[in-house]
Amino acid sequence: MNSPDDTTVVINPHYNPDRRPELDARSVAFVHLQKCGGGTFATLNSAFCARFGFTHVWMSGAARFPHDCGELYNSVFEAERRNFMFGHAPLHVEARAYGAIDAVTILRDPIERLVSECLFMNLSSHNVATTIDELIDVVGQRIRRNADELLKGPVLVKNYMTRTILGNVDRNEPLSGSHVDAAIANVANDFTLVGTLDEYEKFVRAYLVRYNFPSVAFPRIHSQGSAERQFEYRLRYDELCKLFEEFVDADLELYQKVKETEADRLNEAIWSDLSEFSLSANAPILAVNERSKTRAGKLLGQPVELPPESSASVVLDFDHAA
């Protein structure tokens, strides 16, 4: 549900205010794939942790392949275990060895994700490109000189989503159909919920229902920035596909398969507990910030609350892990 001023409200019609969210004896490990809406999802969970007294940890860094942070994983999953754990790392792989940890993640159209990453890197002073037109020109020149030159930076990785879901593949190792099959198997076997950015609200609603979190209001995610850029991006999507397809061929296959298979799981998560829950007129709606609170209150015509300002959290740095 979107208000005219770009606030998204996701309603949990099954929320039971008389029952605590189900994270006291469990943990959620969020595999934060870059430029897939994960920052917003982490913000939602920080608000939930503050509201209900749960703990959370941000595992910073870890933008390298393969991931080799065994001691840090062990620390997070055992000695310093939190209710909500998130980072740019394949947490689902290590979580297999520990009980009561649910892995979740969000995927994005690979062409859109790579374009977004290139544009984001410009904001981070990597100076890849400032517009889609410039991006096409710059990348085209690099491909003509050396197809690998584009992806030598610290972030850009060929078939980034597939490599992260696999968890233990070097950034320069060629991927085959068997790698994609293994990644698809990991999605099915290792994750409790997997969403896509183009159905973000459905993913969030399934998450709220799964753990009995209240309805939530947050700033709407803008795909590709401004409305003008979104329009330009859609007009030039085929051109971008041709430009980037060799960098995201495995990701495209993985993404399409996930969209086909995970939709049913999200629908089941949303509706399976319908008989157990009932919609309460007094159920709280939680906003992640003051702006979302104001906008959602006007949209819904009922009070919206903010979480406490502080919660038990910690940051662990992958980049300095032993």
C-alpha positions in Angstrom: 0.0 0.0 0.0 1.7 3.3 -1.2 0.7 6.8 -0.2 1.1 9.6 -2.7 4.2 10.8 -0.9 6.0 7.5 -1.3 5.5 5.7 2.0 4.8 2.0 1.9 2.6 0.3 4.5 2.6 -3.5 4.6 -0.3 -4.9 6.6 -0.1 -8.1 8.5 -3.8 -9.1 8.7 -2.9 -12.1 10.9 -1.0 -10.3 13.6 -1.7 -11.5 17.1 -0.8 -8.7 19.6 -1.2 -11.2 22.5 1.7 -13.3 21.3 5.3 -12.2 21.1 7.1 -12.4 17.7 8.7 -15.8 17.3 12.4 -14.8 17.6 13.0 -15.6 21.3 14.2 -19.1 20.6 15.2 -18.5 16.9 17.5 -16.3 14.9 17.1 -14.9 11.4 20.2 -14.7 9.2 19.6 -12.2 6.4 21.9 -12.8 3.4 22.1 -9.2 2.2 22.6 -9.3 -1.6 23.9 -5.8 -2.5 21.4 -3.5 -4.3 18.4 -5.8 -3.7 16.5 -3.7 -1.2 18.3 -5.3 1.7 19.1 -2.0 3.5 15.4 -1.3 3.9 14.7 -4.8 5.1 17.5 -4.5 7.7 16.1 -1.2 8.8 12.7 -2.8 9.3 14.3 -5.5 11.5 16.2 -3.0 13.5 12.9 -1.3 14.3 11.4 -4.7 15.3 14.4 -5.5 17.5 14.1 -2.1 19.2 10.3 -2.5 19.7 10.4 -6.0 21.1 13.8 -6.1 22.8 15.5 -8.5 20.3 19.2 -8.2 19.5 20.8 -7.8 16.1 24.2 -7.7 14.5 25.5 -6.2 11.3 28.4 -8.2 9.8 30.1 -5.5 7.8 32.5 -6.0 4.9 32.7 -9.5 3.3 32.5 -8.2 -0.2 35.1 -10.7 -1.3 35.0 -14.2 -2.8 35.3 -16.8 -1.6 34.2 -16.1 1.9 36.6 -17.4 4.6 35.5 -16.1 7.9 35.0 -19.2 10.0 36.0 -17.7 13.3 33.6 -14.8 12.8 30.8 -17.1 11.8 31.4 -19.2 14.9 31.4 -16.1 17.1 28.1 -14.8 15.6 26.3 -18.1 15.6 27.4 -19.2 19.0 29.1 -16.9 21.5 27.6 -13.7 20.3 24.4 -15.0 18.6 21.7 -12.4 18.0 18.0 -12.7 17.1 18.6 -11.0 13.7 21.9 -11.2 11.9 22.6 -9.6 8.5 25.5 -8.9 6.2 26.9 -9.2 2.7 27.9 -12.8 3.2 26.5 -16.3 2.6 25.3 -16.8 6.2 23.0 -19.6 5.1 26.0 -21.9 4.3 27.4 -21.8 7.8 24.0 -21.7 9.4 23.5 -25.3 8.3 25.6 -26.5 11.2 23.6 -24.6 13.8 20.0 -25.1 15.0 17.1 -22.7 15.0 18.5 -20.3 12.4 16.3 -19.2 9.5 18.0 -17.8 6.4 16.2 -15.3 4.3 17.2 -13.2 1.3 16.0 -10.9 -1.5 17.0 -11.2 -5.2 16.6 -8.7 -7.9 16.5 -8.7 -11.7 20.2 -9.1 -12.5 20.4 -6.5 -15.2 18.6 -4.0 -13.0 20.8 -4.9 -10.0 24.1 -4.5 -12.0 23.0 -1.1 -13.4 22.0 0.0 -9.9 25.4 -1.1 -8.6 27.3 0.7 -11.2 25.3 3.9 -10.6 25.7 3.5 -6.8 29.5 3.0 -7.2 29.6 6.4 -8.9 28.0 7.9 -5.7 30.8 6.1 -3.8 33.4 7.9 -5.8 34.3 4.9 -8.0 33.2 7.0 -11.0 31.8 4.3 -13.1 29.0 6.4 -14.7 26.5 9.1 -13.7 23.7 8.3 -16.2 22.4 5.2 -17.9 23.6 6.6 -21.3 27.1 7.2 -19.9 27.0 3.8 -18.3 26.3 2.1 -21.6 29.0 4.0 -23.3 31.7 3.4 -20.7 30.9 -0.3 -20.2 30.8 -0.8 -24.0 34.3 0.7 -24.3 35.6 -1.5 -21.6 34.1 -4.6 -23.1 35.7 -3.8 -26.4 39.1 -3.4 -24.7 38.9 -6.2 -22.1 35.7 -7.9 -21.0 37.0 -8.4 -17.5 38.1 -4.9 -16.8 34.7 -3.8 -15.8 34.6 -6.2 -12.9 38.0 -5.7 -11.4 36.7 -3.4 -8.7 36.0 -4.4 -5.0 32.3 -4.8 -5.5 31.3 -5.7 -9.1 31.4 -9.4 -9.5 30.3 -11.6 -12.4 27.1 -13.5 -11.5 27.3 -12.0 -8.0 23.9 -13.4 -6.7 24.7 -16.9 -7.8 28.2 -16.9 -6.3 26.8 -15.6 -3.0 24.0 -18.2 -2.9 26.7 -20.9 -3.6 28.8 -19.4 -0.9 32.2 -20.9 -1.7 33.0 -20.0 -5.3 35.9 -17.8 -6.3 35.0 -14.5 -8.0 37.0 -15.5 -11.1 35.9 -19.2 -11.4 33.7 -19.7 -14.5 30.2 -20.9 -13.7 28.3 -23.6 -15.5 24.8 -25.0 -15.5 25.7 -27.3 -12.6 26.6 -24.2 -10.5 23.2 -22.7 -11.2 21.5 -26.0 -10.3 23.4 -26.1 -7.0 22.4 -22.5 -6.3 18.8 -23.3 -7.0 19.0 -26.3 -4.6 20.5 -24.0 -1.9 17.6 -21.6 -2.3 15.1 -24.5 -1.8 17.0 -26.2 1.0 18.7 -23.5 3.0 16.3 -20.6 3.0 13.0 -20.1 4.9 11.9 -17.2 2.7 13.3 -15.8 -0.5 11.8 -12.7 -2.1 12.4 -10.5 -5.1 12.6 -6.8 -5.3 9.7 -6.5 -7.8 7.4 -8.2 -5.2 8.9 -6.6 -2.2 5.7 -6.0 -0.3 4.7 -9.7 -0.7 8.0 -10.7 0.7 7.7 -8.3 3.7 4.2 -9.5 4.4 5.2 -13.1 4.3 8.0 -12.3 6.8 5.6 -10.4 9.1 3.2 -13.3 9.1 5.9 -15.9 9.5 7.3 -14.4 12.7 4.2 -12.5 14.0 5.5 -9.0 13.5 3.0 -6.1 13.3 2.2 -4.0 10.3 4.9 -1.7 9.3 5.4 1.6 7.4 8.7 2.6 5.7 9.9 4.7 2.8 9.1 3.2 -0.6 12.1 1.7 -2.5 12.8 3.6 -5.7 14.0 1.3 -8.4 16.7 3.1 -10.5 16.1 6.4 -8.6 14.0 9.1 -10.1 10.9 8.5 -12.2 12.8 9.9 -15.3 15.6 7.4 -14.8 13.1 4.5 -14.3 11.4 5.4 -17.6 14.8 5.6 -19.4 15.9 2.3 -17.9 12.8 0.5 -19.1 13.1 1.9 -22.6 16.7 0.7 -22.8 16.3 -2.6 -20.9 17.0 -4.7 -24.1 20.1 -2.7 -24.8 21.3 -3.2 -21.3 20.6 -6.9 -21.5 22.8 -7.3 -24.5 25.5 -5.2 -22.9 25.6 -7.1 -19.5 24.3 -10.6 -20.4 27.8 -12.2 -20.3 28.2 -10.8 -16.7 24.9 -12.1 -15.4 24.0 -15.1 -17.5 23.9 -17.5 -14.4 22.1 -14.8 -12.3 19.4 -14.5 -15.0 18.8 -18.2 -14.9 18.8 -18.3 -11.1 16.5 -15.3 -10.8 13.9 -16.7 -13.3 13.8 -20.0 -11.5 13.4 -18.4 -8.1 10.6 -16.2 -9.3 8.8 -19.4 -10.6 9.3 -21.5 -7.5 9.3 -19.1 -4.5 6.0 -17.4 -5.3 4.1 -20.4 -4.0 6.2 -20.5 -0.8 5.5 -16.8 -0.1 1.8 -17.2 -0.7 1.8 -20.2 1.6 3.6 -18.2 4.3 1.1 -15.4 4.0 -2.1 -17.5 4.1 -1.2 -20.8 5.9 -1.9 -19.5 9.4 -5.2 -17.8 8.6 -7.2 -19.9 11.0 -4.9 -19.1 13.9 -4.9 -15.3 13.6 -7.5 -12.6 13.6 -7.3 -9.0 12.5 -7.4 -6.7 15.5 -8.5 -3.1 15.2 -6.1 -2.2 18.0 -3.1 -4.0 16.4 -0.1 -1.6 16.3 1.4 -0.3 13.1 5.2 0.4 13.5 7.0 3.0 11.4 10.7 3.1 10.9 11.1 6.8 11.1 9.1 10.0 11.9 8.3 10.7 8.2 6.9 7.3 7.7 4.9 7.6 10.9 3.3 10.9 9.8 2.6 9.7 6.2 1.2 6.3 7.3 -1.0 7.9 10.0 -2.6 10.2 7.3 -3.0 7.3 5.0 -4.6 4.9 7.5 -6.4 7.4 9.7 -5.1 5.7 12.9 -2.2 6.0 15.3 1.2 4.8 14.1 4.1 4.2 16.6 7.8 4.5 16.5 10.2 2.0 18.1 12.5 3.1 21.0 15.6 4.9 19.9 18.1 2.3 21.0 18.3 -1.5 21.0 21.0 -4.1 21.7 23.1 -4.2 18.6 26.7 -4.9 17.6 28.8 -4.5 14.4 31.3 -7.2 13.5 33.8 -6.5 10.8 34.5 -9.2 8.2 37.3 -7.3 6.6 39.4 -7.6 9.8 38.4 -11.2 10.6 41.1 -13.7 11.3 
